[in-house]
C-alpha cells in the first residue's frame, strides 16, 4: 500500500512540475499534400505593395500586405508581421513560400481568424536591397535597427491605413532565419506590443533566451503563443534547440516543432501553415 502511495505521489509531483505547456513535434501533424498549392475554386485574398515613410531611416520604404478573401474596410482585423531572411526583402515570402496560397486555402477550410499579413523589408537602411555582401556589418546593423522602424513607423502606418485592432492581443510577429531571430529579439523585448511570436529556423542573430527573458512569469502570463520550429537537417538547428531548452528550464509555455528538411523554403512554408492556424484564438 505504501509503495502505491509513493508511486501516486511521485506521479503527481512529476506532472505538477513538468512543462505541460510544451507541445512536442510528435503531437503536431505534418502539413498535408497540396497545402501551399493554388486552388481555383476557392475565394482568394490579395497581395499588394505599400509605401510608408520611415522616420527611423529617413526615406520611404516598402512592404507587401496580404488582405484575406472577402476583405472589408468595415471589419476589424488582426495583424501578423512576417519577416524574411538575411538574403531576402519584402518580396521573399511571396516569391518563394507561397504564403497567399497557404492562407487562402486555410481560410477556405475555416481554419484562420481574420487577419492581414504584412511582409516588411527587415533591413532598415536607405538602400535596403539584398545586393553585394549581405553579411556586411552595416547591413547586419540595419536588421537590428529595424526594431525601431517596425515599432515607430510601420505599425503606426498599418494601423492608420487598415481597419485593425490596436492591442498586443491582435498583433503577431514571426519570421524565417534572420527574421526568426528578429522576431524573438524584438517580440520578447516588446510583449506589450506582440502577443504571438514565431521563429522558423532562427539564425545566429538570435539573442540568448536568458537575455530576452528576464521575467519568465510575466512572459508566461502575457504571451499567447511562442512558437519555435526548424528542419531536422538544418545546420542551424542547435540555435532553436538551445532556445527551446532554455524555455523548458524557465517553464515558459511554447510549442517546439522539428520539421523534415534543411534551411529551406519548404520548412518555412510549413512553419507559416502551422503557426497561422493558432493565431488570435483566445
C-alpha positions in Angstrom: 0.0 0.0 0.0 2.9 2.3 0.9 4.5 1.6 -2.5 1.3 2.5 -4.4 1.0 5.8 -2.4 4.6 6.7 -3.2 4.0 6.0 -6.8 0.9 8.1 -7.0 2.8 10.9 -5.1 5.7 10.8 -7.4 3.4 11.0 -10.5 1.6 14.0 -9.1 4.9 15.8 -8.4 6.1 15.0 -12.0 3.0 16.3 -13.6 3.0 19.4 -11.4 6.5 20.4 -12.4 6.6 19.1 -15.9 6.3 21.8 -18.6 2.9 20.6 -19.8 2.5 23.7 -21.9 5.3 22.5 -24.3 3.9 20.7 -27.3 6.5 18.4 -28.9 6.9 17.6 -32.5 5.2 14.2 -32.4 1.9 15.9 -31.4 1.9 18.2 -34.5 0.9 16.6 -37.8 2.9 17.4 -40.9 1.3 19.8 -43.4 -0.9 17.9 -45.8 0.0 17.5 -49.5 -1.1 20.5 -51.6 -1.5 22.8 -48.6 0.5 25.5 -50.5 -0.8 24.9 -54.0 -3.2 27.3 -55.8 -6.9 26.2 -55.8 -9.0 27.9 -58.4 -12.4 27.1 -56.9 -12.0 28.9 -53.6 -12.1 32.7 -52.7 -8.8 34.4 -52.8 -7.1 37.2 -50.9 -5.0 40.0 -52.4 -1.3 40.8 -52.2 -0.3 44.4 -52.7 2.8 46.6 -52.3 2.5 49.6 -50.0 4.8 52.5 -49.3 5.3 54.1 -45.9 7.6 56.9 -44.6 10.2 55.7 -42.1 11.4 58.4 -39.7 13.9 55.8 -38.5 15.7 55.6 -41.9 14.6 58.9 -43.3 13.1 57.6 -46.6 10.0 55.9 -48.0 10.1 52.2 -47.5 8.1 49.3 -49.0 6.2 46.3 -47.6 3.8 43.7 -49.1 0.4 43.3 -47.5 -1.9 40.4 -47.8 -5.6 41.0 -47.2 -7.8 37.9 -46.8 -10.7 36.8 -49.0 -13.8 39.0 -48.6 -11.7 41.7 -47.0 -13.9 44.6 -46.0 -12.8 48.0 -44.5 -16.0 47.8 -42.3 -14.5 44.8 -40.4 -11.7 44.7 -37.8 -8.6 42.5 -38.4 -5.7 41.1 -36.5 -2.2 41.6 -38.0 0.7 39.2 -38.5 4.1 40.9 -39.3 6.1 38.2 -41.2 9.8 38.8 -41.7 12.3 37.5 -44.3 15.8 36.1 -44.1 19.2 37.7 -44.5 19.3 37.4 -48.3 15.7 38.5 -48.9 13.5 41.5 -48.8 9.8 42.3 -48.7 9.2 40.0 -51.7 11.0 36.9 -50.4 7.9 35.3 -48.8 5.7 35.9 -51.8 8.4 34.8 -54.3 9.5 31.6 -52.5 7.0 30.4 -49.8 3.5 30.6 -51.4 2.0 32.5 -48.4 -1.0 33.6 -50.4 -1.9 30.1 -51.4 -1.3 28.8 -47.8 -3.6 31.4 -46.3 -6.3 31.3 -48.9 -6.5 27.5 -48.5 -6.7 27.7 -44.8 -9.4 30.4 -45.0 -11.4 28.1 -47.3 -11.2 25.4 -44.6 -12.3 27.9 -42.0 -9.1 27.4 -40.0 -7.9 31.1 -39.7 -9.1 34.0 -37.7 -9.5 37.3 -39.7 -6.0 38.8 -40.2 -3.9 40.8 -42.6 -0.3 39.8 -43.1 2.4 42.4 -43.5 5.7 41.4 -45.2 8.3 44.2 -44.4 11.8 44.7 -45.5 13.7 44.0 -42.3 16.9 45.7 -43.4 16.3 49.3 -42.2 18.7 51.3 -44.3 18.4 53.7 -47.2 19.4 51.2 -49.8 17.7 48.1 -48.4 18.2 45.9 -51.4 19.8 42.4 -50.8 22.7 43.1 -53.0 26.5 42.9 -52.6 27.8 41.4 -49.4 24.7 40.6 -47.4 26.8 40.0 -44.3 28.3 43.5 -44.4 28.3 44.9 -40.8 26.3 47.9 -41.9 23.6 45.6 -43.3 23.6 43.4 -40.1 23.2 46.6 -38.1 20.3 47.6 -40.3 18.5 44.4 -39.3 18.9 45.4 -35.7 17.7 48.9 -36.5 14.5 47.5 -37.9 13.1 47.2 -34.4 12.7 51.0 -34.3 11.3 51.1 -37.9 8.8 48.4 -37.1 7.6 49.9 -33.8 7.7 53.6 -34.7 7.0 53.7 -38.4 5.5 50.5 -39.9 3.0 49.5 -37.2 1.6 53.1 -36.9 1.2 53.3 -40.7 -0.6 49.9 -40.9 -2.9 51.0 -38.0 -3.7 54.3 -39.7 -4.4 52.7 -43.1 -6.2 49.4 -42.3 -9.1 48.6 -40.0 -7.1 46.6 -37.5 -7.2 46.0 -33.7 -4.6 48.1 -31.9 -3.5 45.9 -29.0 -1.0 43.2 -28.3 -3.6 40.5 -28.3 -4.2 41.3 -32.0 -0.5 41.6 -33.2 1.8 38.7 -34.1 5.4 38.7 -35.1 7.2 35.9 -36.9 9.9 35.3 -39.4 12.4 32.9 -41.0 16.1 32.6 -40.3 17.4 36.2 -39.7 13.7 37.2 -39.4 13.2 34.4 -36.9 15.9 35.8 -34.8 14.5 39.3 -35.2 11.1 38.0 -34.1 12.4 36.5 -30.9 14.6 39.5 -30.2 12.0 42.2 -30.9 8.9 40.3 -29.8 10.2 39.1 -26.4 11.5 42.6 -25.8 8.1 44.1 -26.6 5.4 41.8 -25.2 3.2 44.8 -24.6 3.2 45.1 -28.4 3.0 41.5 -29.6 1.0 38.7 -28.0 2.1 36.0 -30.5 5.7 35.2 -31.6 7.1 32.7 -34.0 10.5 31.8 -35.2 11.2 29.4 -38.2 14.8 28.2 -38.4 16.1 31.1 -36.2 19.5 32.4 -37.3 22.6 33.2 -35.2 21.4 36.8 -34.7 19.1 35.3 -32.1 19.9 36.5 -28.6 20.2 34.0 -25.7 16.9 33.3 -24.1 18.3 34.3 -20.7 18.9 37.8 -22.1 15.5 38.1 -23.7 13.5 36.6 -20.8 14.4 38.4 -17.6 10.9 37.9 -16.1 9.7 34.4 -17.0 6.5 34.7 -15.1 5.5 37.8 -17.0 6.3 36.2 -20.4 4.3 33.1 -19.5 1.3 35.2 -18.4 1.2 37.7 -21.2 2.3 35.8 -24.3 -0.5 33.8 -26.0 1.9 31.7 -28.1 5.6 31.3 -28.5 6.4 29.0 -31.5 9.8 27.6 -32.5 10.3 25.3 -35.5 13.3 24.1 -37.6 14.2 21.4 -40.1 15.9 18.3 -38.8 18.6 18.6 -41.4 19.2 22.4 -40.8 22.8 23.2 -39.8 21.4 25.9 -37.6 19.0 23.7 -35.6 21.2 24.0 -32.5 20.1 27.6 -32.2 16.5 26.7 -32.0 17.2 23.7 -29.8 19.2 25.8 -27.3 16.4 28.4 -27.2 13.8 25.6 -26.7 15.8 24.1 -23.8 16.1 27.4 -22.1 12.4 27.9 -22.3 11.8 24.5 -20.8 14.3 25.3 -18.0 12.4 28.5 -17.3 9.0 26.8 -17.6 8.0 29.2 -20.4 5.0 27.9 -22.4 5.8 27.3 -26.0 5.5 25.0 -28.9 8.5 23.2 -30.5 8.3 21.6 -33.8 11.0 19.7 -35.6 10.1 19.5 -39.3 11.6 17.4 -42.1 14.2 19.3 -44.2 17.0 21.8 -44.1 17.3 25.6 -44.1 14.9 25.9 -46.9 11.5 27.3 -48.1 9.6 24.1 -47.6 10.3 24.3 -43.9 9.3 28.0 -43.7 6.1 27.4 -45.6 5.2 24.6 -43.2 6.0 26.9 -40.3 3.5 29.5 -41.6 0.9 26.8 -42.1 1.1 25.6 -38.5 1.7 28.9 -36.8 -1.0 30.9 -38.6 -3.8 28.4 -37.6 -3.1 29.1 -33.9 -3.1 32.9 -34.1 -5.7 35.1 -32.4 -7.7 32.2 -30.9 -8.2 33.0 -27.3 
